[in-house]
Amino acid sequence: MSNSPDGSSLTRFQSYALVVAAAVLLSAVLAPVAYDRATEPDGSVAVITVEGFISSNSVSEVQEDLREARENESVEAVVLNVDSPGGGAAASEQLYLSVQRTAEVMPVVASVKSTGASGAYYAMLPTRDIYVTPASVVGSVGVRGAAPGPSLPGEIKSGPDKASATAEQRRAQIETLQRAFVGSVMKHRSDDLELTRTEVAHAKVYTGARAVENGMADDIGSTQDAIRQAANAAGLDDYEVYRKEPPRTGGLFLLSTQDGGTVVVEKSPVGYDAVESPTYLMVYGDVRTQDEVIGNVSA
């Protein structure tokens, strides 16, 4: 190339070279950003732990975790990581309702690490799939309640009906809870169940392998399998996994009864530990009358 006397050609060439160099440099800087944006996950799967005895305190924390998952725009699915033998009937019901509410807005899948029985099993019912290991323990669709006992020495009641429920009244309350529990199992699992309503009400526990066979659970698999299933149900090809720490449990003590049974009582924060009303527990075991299974009652 020839140069003009005033060097205008060289100037144009130099300007062009500078533009090209600037473009290359800019693309080198922006390329990682564009790559990061192109490879950002489609969403996340929240893994929420349900562990230990189900009480009002532990359920409150799990409910908060579920609420956060529902309100977090990046969370597209939830996995319940369950290892619990059950607990209080009222607390278990609250957990069930929170899981059901979450399942209405996103896929929820359950994974049983070791035990998912009684109240814990009840809480898993609204999930779309229940994964278990072959040796997991699931089931125990039953209710347990403390039978009425004598008044404490020197006890003064505020009214004639205070803590005066009879054994028949308590039995009726347990039967109501039991029917609700069994009814929920039939509602959520009836398409897969190989068990009759009466068999479900026997409150038996099953190994994971047997539970998959009889329809109490869906598949054998790990928590990772449950995560993949939840992500697939949410349509996520690329996703992150967000794990919530399990709620801390504590402040519980056991009261042994004369027949060797045990009642779990939440310790009062103000130091008053008397039980003013029956606490119904969803726990292991079955108790039969001559006509039907009603629950598990400890005196």
N, C-alpha and C positions, 0 to 999 in steps of 0.2 A: 504494500500500500504506500502510495506516495503521500508525502506530507505537504500541505499548503504552506506558503511562506509564513502565514500567521499561526500555524500549528493547530488549525481548527479540527483536522481529522484526528489527530492524536488526542485531542481533548474529548472528542465524541467517543473514541474508543475507550479511553480511561473512564469516562462517565458510565459507559455501558458495563464495563468490568466491575465497577463499584456497585452498580445496581444488582448484577448477578450475584456478587459476593454477599451483599446484604440479604438477598432473598434466600441464599443457601443458609446463611447464619440464622435467619429468622425461622426457617423451616426446621432447623436442627433444634432450636429452642422450643418451638411449639409442638414438635412431633411427639415428645413424651406426654404432653398435656392431652393432645388429641387421642393418643393411645390409651391413656388412663380413662378418658371419658368413654372411649369405645368399649373398654373392658370393665367398666363399673358393674357390680352385681345388679341383677334385676330386682332383688329384694333380699330380705333376711328371714330366717326361721328362728323363732324364739324358743329356747328349751327351758321349761319351767318345772322345777322340782316339787313334787309332793312326797314328803318323807316323814316317817314316824307317825306318832299318834295324831289323829285329826282332832284339833281343838279349836275353839273360837280364835285363839291367838294365832295359831299356825295358818288357819284358813284366811284370816284377815290379810296376812302377808301374801299368800298365793293369789287372793282376789285382787290385790293391788298390782301384782305382776301381770295378771291377765288384763286388767284395765289398761295398764301401760302398753301392753302389746296391741290392744284394740285401737288405741289412740296414736300409736307410732306409725306414721305413713310408710315407713320402710319395712315393717313387719308384715309379711304376707301369709304366714302360717305359724302354728304353735305345736310343739311337742310337749306332752306331759310326761315327765320322767318320774315314774311312780315307784315307791318302795315303802308301802304302808299297810298295816293290818287293819286299818279302819279307825274308828273313834266315835265321838259324840254324834248322835243322830241329827241334831239340829245343825251342827257345824258341817257335817257331811252333806246335808241338804243344801246349805248355802254354797258349798263348793260346787255341787252338782249344777246349781242354777248359774253360777259364774262361768263354768265350762260350757254350759248350754248357750249362754249369751254370746260367748266368744265363738262357738261353732256356727252361730248364725251369720257371722260376718267374715270368717276365714276358716280354712281347713284346720282341724285339730286332730292330732294323732297321739295315741297313748303308747308308752313303752314301759313294761313292767320289768324292773331290774331283778327283784327277788320276790316281793309280795305285793299283790294288789287285791286285797280282800275286803269284804264287808263295805264299810263306808268309802274306802278308797275305790273299790270296784264300782260302787254307786256313782261316784264322781266321774268315772271314766265313761259311763254309758253314752253321753251325748257325742263322744268322739267318733270319727268316721272309721277308724281302725284301731284295734288293740293288738300291739305286738308283745309277745312273751318269749321267754327262753323255755327250753324243754322242762327245766326244773323249777320254773316260777310257780308261785302259789296264787291262784285267783279264785274268786267265787265268794262263798259264805254270805249268801243273800239272806241275812237274818238280823234280828233286833234283840237287844238285851236290855233289861231294866231292873232296877232295884225294887224288890217287893216292899210293901209298907211294913214298918216295924213299930214297936211300942214307943210311947212318948219317953222323952228323956226325964230322969228324976227331977222333980221341981220345975218342970217345963210350964211356962205360961204362954197360952196362945192368944193372939189378937182377936180371933173369932172361932166359932165352933167348927168351921170347915177348913181351918188352916191345917195343911198337911194331913188331912183326914181321909184321903182316897183309900178305898177298900181294895182288896186283892183283885176283885172282879173288875173294878174301874181301871186299875193299872193294866190288867190283862186286855181290856178293851182298847186302851191306848196303844199297847204294844201291837195288837192285831191291826189297828189302823195304820201304824207305821209300817208294819210288815207288808200289808196289802199294797201300800204305796211303793215300797221298794220293789216287790215282785212285779207290780204293774209297770214300773219303769223299765225293768229288764225286758219284759215282754214287748213293750213299746219300741225299744231301741234295737233289740236283738232278735225279734221274732222271725225275721227272714232267714236267719242263719242258724237258729237254735235247733238242736236235735233233742232238746229236753222239753217235757211238758211243764205247764205252770206248776203243778204239784211237785215235780222233781226239782224245779228251781227253788221252790219254797222250802225244800228240805235243808237248805243252807249248807250244802256240802262244799268243801274246797276241792279244787282240782289242780293237778300239775299243769304246766303250760301246754305240754303235748296233748293231754287229754282235753283241755279247754278248747284247743283249736279243733279237735275232732267233734266236740259236742256243740260248738258254736258260741261258747262263752268268750272266746277270743278269736282273732282273725288270722294271725299268721305267726310263725316262729321267726324271730329276728332280733337284732340288737337295737340299741338306741339310734345308731347310725342308719340302720334300715328304716326306722321310723322317721328320721329326719329326711331321708331321701323321698320317702312316700309323701310326707307333708309338702315338700318342695314341689314334687311332681303334681300333686293335687292342686297346688297354687299356680301351676304353669311356670315355675321358675327353672330355667336352664342353668343360670349362674347365680349363686346365692351365697350369703354369709350366714353363719350360725352365731346367734347371740344367746349366751347361757346366763340365766339368772341364778344367783346363789340360793341354796335352799334356806327356808326360814329357820331361824333358831327356835328350838323348843326347850322348855324348861319350866320350872315352877310347878311340877306335877308330883303328886305322891299317891301311894296306893293304900287303900283301906281293905284289909283282909276280913272276910266274913267267916262265920262259924263253920260253914260247909266247905271252906277252902276256896270259895270264889273270891274275886277281886273287883273292886270298884275303883275307877280312876277319877280323882277329883282335882279340879284346878285349884291351886293354892290362891287364897284370897290376897290381893295386894294390900289389904288393910289388916290382915291378921285374923280375919274371922272365917273359920274353915267349916262351919256347920253347913250341911246340905239341907236346904229348905224345901226342895222339890225333887222329884225323881229325875235322875239323869239317864237317858236312854242311850245305850251304846250299840253301835253296829260293830260286832266282833265275831270271832270264830264260833262255830258250833251250831247244833240244832237241838231244839227241845220240842217234844211231841206231846200232844194231848191224844185222847183216844180217837179223835176225829181228824185233826189236822195239825200241821206244824205251825206254831204261833210265834216262836222266837226262843230266846235263851234268857232265862230269868234267874238271877241270883238273889238269895234271901239276905 
